[in-house]
Amino acid sequence: MSEETDRIDDDYRPGGTGIVMIVLTFLLLIALIFIFRNELGIGTPQITVSVPEEVPGEARSPADLARQAPAAPEKD
């Protein structure tokens, strides 16, 4: 055997970069989901809530009644 065939190739690592590619692909997928989360319909929902000023049949607080009471006439 020649000296050239007896040397061991230390740089050869089967599957050495496979896990790196899987991790990078996963991170890219997470980044794309984060960027396009509104288009995908995930994340914080945006809703509009409207509260009526006065609900019929609702008991009113004394503070509300005092605000709407007519002002007392001034004494001369």
Backbone torsions as a table, in degrees:
resi	resn	phi	psi	omega
1	MET	NA	146.4	179.9
2	SER	-86.8	164.3	-179.5
3	GLU	-67.3	-27.6	-177.5
4	GLU	-70.6	-35.4	-179.0
5	THR	-82.2	-16.0	-179.5
6	ASP	-82.7	-15.2	-178.5
7	ARG	-72.2	146.3	178.4
8	ILE	-96.9	136.0	178.9
9	ASP	-83.9	103.0	-178.3
10	ASP	-76.1	-18.1	-177.3
11	ASP	-82.9	-11.8	-176.2
12	TYR	-83.0	118.0	176.7
13	ARG	-131.5	102.9	-178.7
14	PRO	-65.3	128.6	178.6
15	GLY	72.8	18.4	-176.7
16	GLY	-68.4	-35.6	-178.0
17	THR	-99.1	-2.2	-178.7
18	GLY	-64.2	-44.9	-178.9
19	ILE	-67.9	-32.7	178.0
20	VAL	-65.0	-42.5	179.5
21	MET	-66.4	-37.0	178.3
22	ILE	-65.7	-43.8	179.7
23	VAL	-65.0	-43.3	179.1
24	LEU	-64.4	-39.7	177.6
25	THR	-64.3	-41.5	178.1
26	PHE	-63.4	-44.0	178.7
27	LEU	-64.7	-38.4	177.0
28	LEU	-64.5	-40.6	178.5
29	LEU	-64.2	-43.1	178.0
30	ILE	-63.1	-41.6	179.7
31	ALA	-64.0	-42.6	179.7
32	LEU	-65.8	-39.2	177.4
33	ILE	-64.1	-40.6	179.2
34	PHE	-65.3	-41.3	-177.9
35	ILE	-66.6	-42.4	-174.6
36	PHE	-104.0	29.8	-177.0
37	ARG	-66.7	-32.6	178.8
38	ASN	-68.8	-40.8	179.1
39	GLU	-68.5	-29.9	179.4
40	LEU	-81.8	-12.5	178.2
41	GLY	81.6	24.0	177.4
42	ILE	-115.5	158.3	-179.4
43	GLY	113.7	-156.2	-178.1
44	THR	-76.4	120.9	179.0
45	PRO	-71.5	144.7	178.3
46	GLN	-103.4	113.9	179.2
47	ILE	-127.7	157.4	177.6
48	THR	-115.8	126.8	-179.9
49	VAL	-114.5	127.6	176.8
50	SER	-116.2	131.4	179.9
51	VAL	-112.4	122.6	-179.6
52	PRO	-68.8	151.9	179.8
53	GLU	-63.5	-43.0	-176.5
54	GLU	-140.4	129.4	178.9
55	VAL	-101.4	127.4	-179.8
56	PRO	-61.0	134.7	178.3
57	GLY	83.0	3.9	-179.1
58	GLU	-86.1	138.4	176.7
59	ALA	-72.0	133.8	-177.0
60	ARG	-98.6	147.2	-179.1
61	SER	-78.0	156.2	177.7
62	PRO	-59.6	-31.3	178.8
63	ALA	-65.9	-39.4	177.3
64	ASP	-66.0	-41.1	179.6
65	LEU	-64.9	-38.7	-179.9
66	ALA	-67.2	-36.0	179.7
67	ARG	-68.1	-33.5	-175.8
68	GLN	-93.6	-4.3	179.5
69	ALA	-70.6	146.3	178.1
70	PRO	-66.8	147.6	-179.6
71	ALA	-68.5	143.6	178.4
72	ALA	-70.5	142.0	179.4
73	PRO	-66.7	145.0	179.9
74	GLU	-75.3	141.4	178.2
75	LYS	-91.4	137.5	179.1
76	ASP	-95.0	NA	NA
